[in-house]
Amino acid sequence: MRGDRAACLAWALLMLALLAPSCLASRNRSRRRPTALHNDAVWSSGCLKESWYTQRLDHFRQHPGGKEQPTFQQRYFICDRYWSQSPGGARGPIFFYAGNEADVTLYVNATGLIWENAERFGALILFAEHRYYGETQPFGPDSWSVDPSYLSVEQALADYARLLWHLKRQLAAESSAVIAFGGSYGGMLAAWLRTKYPHLVAGAVAASAPVGAFPGVPGWEPSRFWQVVTYDATASAGAASDCASNVRLGFQSVLNLGRTAAGRAMLSRLLRLCGELPDEEAVLDVAYWLQGAFDAFAMGNYPYPSAYISDDPAHPLPAWPMRAACMHMSSILPAPNTTTSASSSASGFSSSSSSASPSSSTSSSSSETSTPATAASSAAASHAASNDTPQLASSKFVEALRDAAGVLYNVTGDVSCYEVQTSGPAAGNQGPWDYQWCTELMGQELPYYPATGVSDMFWNQGGFNWDALDEHCRQSWGVTPRADWSAFTYGGLNYRYASNIAFSNGLYDPWSSFGLLTNASDTVVAIIIPEGAHHLDLMYSHPADPPSVTAARLTEMQLVRSWIEQHDARRREDATTNQSSSRTDGGAAAAASAAGSTGKRGGLGSGGGKSRRSSSSSSSSSGVGGRAGLDTGIASSS
């Protein structure tokens, strides 16, 4: 979820005003993803080894004329320090992390759930890197700019399956249960590995996996993402009670000032921008840039300081960054009715968006009459009636919005002015993730998921514009999205026919709006973390972790234990069955041989020949069964 920055202002204007799709050719304000986060404890242990595996470039097509199949080197990291071996020779399980859209070392360093439990489970640790990301580049650096056509979910899943198939045999681990782990896109891959390759993967922990974030999935509504971001800025989520309504007033002030040259000059000064704002398109660019900060605060709303979102270990975001940002948005003007209105906003949002909040106790009348938008209008009326002029009120809201966004964009504390086009989660991106968006509609909130300004604290950004999206993808990549491909291929939220998957979702995480939030079956379970942000449960345990996060990790590892025990029990059952079958076949062969000898004496030579063929066939079948029994045991866990 990263790449080179691109610049063109037409995209934001189209999203707001729904202009002609041709205006959007190269605009893409996608959120910057973290790239790497060093963990000295992991690397100093001495057990982690970087390795490479030769993968086929295309798993699904043979090259005509006997041409050699193109290959590339896939990077993975492996640690066998904790890998157990039973007296009978069977090895312990394999904890496999399905790499996301980033350098895999980010997940090696951050996935504490695997590292903290590997020794207790006697597990081999394995992290695989996704093709076209990190150092796994089929065509050299920035392979996406050379030929992205081999970048797809299907190819990535096949990479992981081939790697597991290879290592299980190379390491004499054919009897080992593989448990897949992943967060966000990696969580989607982990779940899909389990459903597509159940003979290789015995179970999956899919954290913050938005498997329902696709057109064609019943109930899919992209604006729900921003409802959850707004929920994080309410008192129900621990933020200042007037934050959400004041944030919306801030965006309202930005857009209002941006309508005139004098207002834009004032806006540039208030926001401490390094450059001028020549027109309203540039103002919209700034508004999306500010919105990107609140996106980051919600996803990274962790209970302790963390550099996972800021991508700067020396300058982590503060604990509960949305609450920290909201401190700047609280009590901006001394208007008595503001707090009341904002409180109504918070409670109305909690109850009116079940997907966005754990709260369901707010009265229905409140949810029907109050939203962040109506609360903001009420607050604006209060400010208009105060002693402050409208311009002064606007300036205070804009400055507050600047300082709130500065929790991310000025995390170092030494930024003198902001370069809107080159910094932050809303900066342009034309990298591999945008290609995956254009071909598979993998989740990308900015600028594709429009806010409404009614159920969230932003502004009306228009509807989801298919024509604009098609034009952008044609001009950028020469492709157009297949609207229902991912929903058709992977089933969206329908996991009734799968098994052994734990979907965890934190309700502070906006991607939870597209996650599996109820059990699909007895073996596909939803784990809800009310105080959890983006795959917090996969990270290292911390003294500041809320009890719900600790409980989620405990539940996940209990499920992992049950999947391993189920796998091992079926493997032993299969082995017993194969041995019994072998003994039975051996006895039958001996009897047939004796009968054949009698037959020869009695002139039934043809019967003897038939018995020898049967004996040979039976022996061959038993041998194959003995070798395949381990694989059969794995497959039977599906």
KOLGU-653517 format. One record per residue (C-alpha): residue in one letter; x, y, z. Coordinates in steps of 0.5 Angstrom, whole numbers, padded with zeros to 4 digits, always signed. Layout:
N
aXYZ/...
//
This chain:
638
m+0000+0000+0000/r+0005+0005-0002/g+0009+0007-0008/d+0012+0013-0012/r+0008+0020-0011/a+0004+0023-0017/a+0001+0030-0018/c-0005+0032-0021/l-0011+0036-0018/a-0017+0033-0022/w-0018+0027-0018/a-0021+0031-0012/l-0025+0036-0016/l-0028+0030-0019/m-0030+0026-0013/l-0033+0033-0010/a-0037+0035-0016/l-0037+0029-0021/l-0034+0032-0027/a-0032+0028-0033/p-0028+0022-0032/s-0022+0024-0036/c-0020+0029-0031/l-0018+0024-0027/a-0013+0020-0031/s-0007+0020-0026/r-0010+0023-0019/n-0009+0018-0014/r-0009+0020-0006/s-0008+0013-0003/r-0006+0012+0004/r+0001+0011+0005/r+0003+0004+0008/p+0008+0003+0013/t+0015+0000+0010/a+0019-0002+0016/l+0020-0003+0023/h+0026-0005+0026/n+0025-0010+0032/d+0032-0011+0035/a+0029-0017+0040/v+0028-0021+0033/w+0034-0020+0030/s+0039-0021+0035/s+0036-0027+0037/g+0040-0030+0032/c+0035-0035+0029/l+0032-0031+0024/k+0035-0033+0017/e+0033-0030+0010/s+0032-0035+0004/w+0030-0035-0003/y+0025-0040-0007/t+0025-0040-0014/q+0018-0039-0016/r+0014-0039-0023/l+0012-0033-0025/d+0006-0035-0028/h+0003-0041-0024/f-0003-0042-0029/r-0001-0042-0036/q+0004-0046-0040/h+0008-0043-0045/p+0007-0046-0052/g+0013-0049-0056/g+0016-0052-0050/k+0019-0045-0048/e+0022-0045-0041/q+0018-0042-0036/p+0020-0036-0033/t+0021-0036-0026/f+0023-0031-0020/q+0026-0031-0013/q+0021-0030-0007/r+0024-0028-0001/y+0022-0031+0006/f+0025-0031+0013/i+0025-0038+0017/c+0026-0039+0025/d+0027-0046+0027/r+0029-0045+0034/y+0023-0047+0037/w+0021-0052+0033/s+0020-0059+0037/q+0020-0066+0035/s+0017-0072+0038/p+0020-0078+0040/g+0016-0081+0034/g+0020-0076+0029/a+0014-0072+0028/r+0015-0064+0028/g+0011-0059+0031/p+0007-0054+0027/i+0009-0049+0022/f+0006-0041+0024/f+0006-0038+0017/y+0005-0031+0016/a+0002-0029+0009/g+0006-0023+0007/n+0002-0016+0005/e+0003-0011+0001/a+0010-0009+0004/d+0017-0011+0005/v+0016-0017+0009/t+0021-0015+0015/l+0015-0010+0017/y+0011-0016+0019/v+0017-0020+0022/n+0018-0015+0027/a+0011-0013+0029/t+0007-0020+0029/g+0008-0021+0036/l+0003-0026+0037/i+0007-0031+0033/w+0014-0030+0036/e+0010-0030+0043/n+0007-0037+0042/a+0012-0040+0038/e+0016-0043+0043/r+0010-0046+0047/f+0007-0049+0041/g+0014-0052+0039/a+0013-0048+0032/l+0017-0047+0026/i+0016-0039+0024/l+0016-0037+0017/f+0014-0031+0014/a+0013-0030+0006/e+0014-0024+0002/h+0009-0022-0003/r+0011-0022-0010/y+0012-0015-0013/y+0013-0012-0006/g+0019-0011-0001/e+0025-0015-0005/t+0021-0020-0008/q+0021-0016-0015/p+0020-0021-0021/f+0023-0016-0026/g+0028-0012-0022/p+0027-0006-0017/d+0020-0003-0018/s+0017-0009-0022/w+0010-0006-0022/s+0013-0001-0027/v+0016-0006-0032/d+0010-0011-0032/p+0005-0011-0027/s+0001-0017-0030/y+0003-0022-0026/l+0001-0019-0020/s-0006-0022-0017/v-0009-0025-0011/e-0009-0032-0015/q-0002-0032-0016/a+0000-0029-0009/l-0004-0035-0006/a+0000-0040-0011/d+0006-0037-0009/y+0005-0039-0002/a+0002-0046-0003/r+0008-0048-0007/l+0013-0045-0002/l+0009-0049+0004/w+0009-0055-0001/h+0016-0055-0002/l+0019-0053+0005/k+0014-0059+0008/r+0018-0064+0004/q+0025-0061+0004/l+0024-0060+0012/a+0021-0067+0013/a+0015-0064+0016/e+0009-0067+0012/s+0006-0068+0018/s+0006-0061+0021/a+0000-0057+0021/v+0001-0050+0018/i-0003-0045+0021/a-0003-0038+0017/f-0003-0031+0020/g-0004-0025+0017/g-0007-0018+0018/s-0011-0013+0014/y-0010-0015+0006/g-0005-0021+0010/g-0011-0023+0014/m-0015-0024+0007/l-0010-0028+0004/a-0009-0032+0010/a-0017-0034+0010/w-0017-0035+0003/l-0011-0040+0003/r-0015-0044+0008/t-0021-0044+0004/k-0017-0045-0003/y-0011-0050+0000/p-0014-0054+0006/h-0010-0059+0005/l-0004-0055+0006/v-0007-0050+0011/a-0010-0053+0018/g-0013-0046+0020/a-0012-0039+0019/v-0012-0033+0024/a-0015-0027+0020/a-0014-0020+0023/s-0017-0014+0021/a-0019-0017+0014/p-0024-0013+0010/v-0026-0019+0006/g-0033-0016+0005/a-0030-0010+0002/f-0032-0011-0005/p-0038-0009-0010/g-0043-0015-0010/v-0042-0017-0003/p-0049-0015+0000/g-0049-0009+0004/w-0043-0006+0001/e-0043+0001+0002/p-0036+0005+0002/s-0038+0011+0006/r-0038+0006+0012/f-0031+0007+0013/w-0031+0014+0015/q-0037+0013+0019/v-0032+0008+0024/v-0027+0014+0023/t-0032+0019+0026/y-0034+0014+0031/d-0027+0014+0034/a-0027+0022+0035/t-0033+0021+0039/a-0034+0020+0047/s-0036+0013+0046/a-0029+0012+0044/g-0026+0016+0049/a-0025+0022+0045/a-0027+0029+0047/s-0035+0030+0047/d-0035+0035+0042/c-0029+0033+0037/a-0033+0030+0031/s-0038+0036+0030/n-0032+0041+0031/v-0028+0037+0026/r-0034+0037+0021/l-0034+0045+0022/g-0027+0045+0021/f-0027+0042+0014/q-0033+0046+0013/s-0029+0052+0014/v-0023+0050+0010/l-0028+0049+0004/n-0032+0056+0005/l-0025+0060+0005/g-0023+0056-0001/r-0028+0059-0005/t-0025+0066-0006/a-0017+0068-0007/a-0017+0072-0001/g-0020+0066+0003/r-0015+0062+0000/a-0009+0066+0002/m-0012+0066+0009/l-0013+0059+0009/s-0005+0058+0007/r-0003+0062+0012/l-0007+0059+0018/l-0005+0052+0015/r+0002+0054+0015/l+0003+0051+0008/c+0009+0052+0004/g+0006+0054-0002/e+0000+0058-0004/l-0007+0055-0006/p-0008+0058-0013/d-0015+0055-0014/e-0021+0051-0011/e-0018+0044-0014/a-0012+0046-0009/v-0016+0047-0003/l-0020+0040-0004/d-0013+0037-0005/v-0011+0040+0002/a-0018+0038+0005/y-0017+0030+0003/w-0010+0031+0006/l-0013+0033+0012/q-0018+0027+0012/g-0012+0023+0011/a-0009+0024+0018/f-0016+0022+0021/d-0016+0016+0017/a-0009+0014+0020/f-0011+0016+0027/a-0017+0011+0027/m-0013+0005+0024/g-0007+0007+0029/n-0011+0008+0035/y-0007+0004+0039/p-0007+0004+0047/y+0001+0006+0047/p+0006+0010+0043/s+0007+0006+0036/a+0011+0008+0030/y+0007+0003+0026/i+0003+0008+0022/s+0008+0014+0023/d+0013+0010+0020/d+0018+0013+0024/p+0021+0009+0030/a+0024+0015+0033/h+0018+0019+0033/p+0012+0014+0034/l+0005+0017+0035/p+0002+0018+0042/a-0002+0013+0045/w-0009+0013+0043/p-0008+0018+0037/m-0015+0020+0035/r-0016+0022+0043/a-0010+0026+0042/a-0012+0030+0036/c-0019+0031+0039/m-0016+0035+0044/h-0014+0040+0039/m-0021+0040+0037/s-0025+0041+0043/s-0027+0047+0046/i-0025+0051+0040/l-0030+0057+0042/p-0034+0058+0048/a-0041+0056+0046/p-0045+0053+0051/n-0049+0049+0046/t-0043+0046+0043/t-0042+0041+0048/t-0049+0039+0048/s-0050+0038+0040/a-0043+0034+0040/s-0046+0029+0045/s-0052+0028+0041/s-0047+0027+0035/a-0043+0022+0039/s-0049+0018+0041/g-0053+0019+0035/f-0047+0016+0031/s-0046+0010+0036/s-0053+0008+0035/s-0055+0009+0028/s-0049+0006+0025/s-0048-0001+0028/s-0043-0003+0024/a-0039+0003+0026/s-0039+0002+0034/p-0040-0003+0039/s-0045+0001+0042/s-0053-0001+0041/s-0056+0002+0047/t-0057+0009+0045/s-0064+0011+0044/s-0067+0010+0037/s-0070+0017+0037/s-0063+0020+0038/s-0060+0016+0032/e-0066+0018+0028/t-0065+0026+0029/s-0058+0027+0031/t-0052+0026+0026/p-0045+0029+0026/a-0048+0033+0021/t-0054+0036+0024/a-0050+0037+0031/a-0045+0041+0027/s-0050+0045+0024/s-0053+0046+0031/a-0046+0048+0033/a-0045+0053+0027/a-0051+0057+0029/s-0049+0057+0036/h-0042+0060+0034/a-0046+0065+0029/a-0050+0068+0035/s-0043+0068+0039/n-0039+0075+0040/d-0034+0072+0035/t-0034+0074+0027/p-0036+0068+0022/q-0029+0069+0020/l-0025+0069+0027/a-0029+0063+0028/s-0027+0060+0022/s-0020+0061+0023/k-0020+0058+0030/f-0023+0052+0027/v-0018+0051+0021/e-0012+0052+0026/a-0015+0047+0031/l-0016+0042+0025/r-0008+0044+0023/d-0006+0042+0030/a-0010+0036+0030/a-0007+0033+0023/g+0000+0035+0026/v-0001+0030+0031/l+0001+0026+0025/y+0004+0030+0020/n+0009+0034+0025/v+0010+0028+0029/t+0017+0030+0029/g+0015+0037+0032/d+0020+0041+0027/v+0016+0042+0021/s+0016+0049+0020/c+0011+0048+0014/y+0007+0043+0010/e+0008+0040+0003/v+0001+0037+0002/q+0003+0034-0004/t+0009+0030-0002/s+0008+0028+0005/g+0003+0024+0009/p-0002+0018+0008/a-0006+0022+0003/a+0000+0023-0002/g-0001+0021-0009/n+0001+0013-0010/q+0002+0010-0017/g+0005+0004-0014/p+0003-0004-0014/w-0003-0003-0010/d-0006+0002-0014/y-0006-0004-0020/q-0009-0009-0015/w-0014-0004-0014/c-0016-0003-0021/t-0015-0010-0023/e-0018-0013-0016/l-0021-0008-0012/m-0017-0009-0006/g-0019-0004-0001/q-0017+0003-0002/e-0020+0008+0002/l-0017+0015-0001/p-0020+0017-0005/y-0024+0012-0008/y-0029+0011-0002/p-0033+0018-0001/a-0035+0021+0005/t-0042+0023+0006/g-0042+0029+0011/v-0048+0026+0014/s-0046+0020+0017/d-0039+0022+0018/m-0035+0028+0020/f-0032+0030+0013/w-0036+0033+0007/n-0040+0031+0002/q-0036+0028-0003/g-0041+0025-0008/g-0042+0018-0010/f-0038+0012-0012/n-0036+0014-0019/w-0035+0008-0023/d-0034+0012-0030/a-0029+0016-0026/l-0025+0010-0024/d-0025+0006-0030/e-0022+0012-0034/h-0017+0013-0028/c-0015+0005-0029/r-0015+0005-0036/q-0010+0011-0037/s-0006+0009-0031/w-0006+0001-0032/g-0009+0000-0039/v-0014-0004-0035/t-0021-0003-0032/p-0024-0006-0026/r-0028-0013-0026/a-0034-0010-0021/d-0036-0017-0018/w-0029-0021-0019/s-0027-0021-0012/a-0034-0022-0009/f-0035-0028-0014/t-0028-0031-0013/y-0028-0031-0006/g-0035-0030-0003/g-0035-0024+0001/l-0037-0025+0008/n-0040-0032+0006/y-0036-0037+0010/r-0041-0042+0011/y-0038-0047+0007/a-0031-0046+0010/s-0028-0048+0017/n-0022-0047+0022/i-0022-0039+0021/a-0022-0034+0026/f-0024-0027+0024/s-0022-0022+0029/n-0024-0014+0028/g-0023-0008+0033/l-0028-0003+0033/y-0024+0003+0033/d-0021+0000+0026/p-0025+0003+0020/w-0024-0003+0016/s-0028-0007+0021/s-0034-0004+0017/f-0032-0009+0012/g-0030-0015+0016/l-0034-0021+0019/l-0037-0019+0025/t-0041-0025+0027/n-0040-0033+0027/a-0041-0036+0020/s-0041-0043+0023/d-0038-0047+0029/t-0031-0047+0026/v-0031-0040+0023/v-0032-0035+0028/a-0032-0028+0029/i-0028-0025+0035/i-0030-0017+0037/i-0025-0013+0040/p-0029-0006+0042/e-0022-0002+0044/g-0018-0005+0038/a-0015-0002+0032/h-0012-0004+0026/h-0010-0012+0027/l-0007-0010+0034/d-0008-0017+0037/l-0003-0019+0032/m+0002-0015+0035/y+0006-0016+0041/s+0003-0016+0048/h+0004-0009+0052/p+0002-0007+0059/a-0003-0002+0056/d-0007-0007+0052/p-0014-0007+0054/p-0017-0013+0057/s-0021-0014+0050/v-0015-0015+0046/t-0012-0020+0051/a-0018-0024+0051/a-0018-0024+0044/r-0011-0027+0043/l-0012-0032+0048/t-0018-0034+0044/e-0014-0034+0038/m-0009-0039+0041/q-0014-0043+0044/l-0017-0044+0037/v-0010-0045+0034/r-0009-0051+0039/s-0015-0054+0037/w-0014-0054+0030/i-0007-0057+0031/e-0010-0062+0035/q-0015-0064+0030/h-0010-0064+0025/d-0006-0069+0029/a-0011-0073+0031/r-0014-0074+0024/r-0006-0076+0022/r-0006-0081+0027/e-0013-0084+0025/d-0010-0084+0018/a-0004-0087+0019/t-0008-0093+0023/t-0012-0094+0018/n-0007-0094+0013/q-0003-0099+0017/s-0009-0103+0018/s-0011-0103+0011/s-0004-0105+0009/r-0004-0111+0014/t-0011-0113+0011/d-0008-0113+0004/g-0002-0117+0006/g-0006-0122+0009/a-0011-0122+0003/a-0004-0123-0002/a-0002-0129+0002/a-0008-0132+0002/a-0009-0131-0006/s-0002-0133-0007/a-0003-0140-0003/a-0010-0141-0007/g-0006-0139-0014/s-0001-0145-0012/t-0006-0150-0011/g-0009-0147-0017/k-0003-0149-0021/r-0003-0156-0018/g-0010-0156-0020/g-0009-0153-0027/l-0012-0146-0025/g-0006-0143-0027/s-0010-0137-0030/g-0012-0136-0023/g-0005-0135-0020/g-0003-0130-0025/k-0009-0126-0023/s-0007-0127-0016/r+0000-0124-0017/r-0003-0118-0021/s-0008-0117-0015/s-0002-0117-0010/s+0002-0113-0014/s-0003-0108-0015/s-0005-0108-0007/s+0002-0107-0005/s+0003-0101-0010/s-0003-0098-0007/s-0001-0099+0000/g+0006-0096-0002/v+0002-0090-0005/g-0003-0089+0001/g+0003-0090+0006/r+0007-0084+0003/a+0000-0080+0002/g-0003-0081+0008/l+0000-0075+0011/d-0002-0071+0006/t-0009-0074+0007/g-0009-0072+0014/i-0008-0065+0013/a-0013-0065+0007/s-0018-0068+0012/s-0018-0062+0016/s-0022-0058+0011/
//
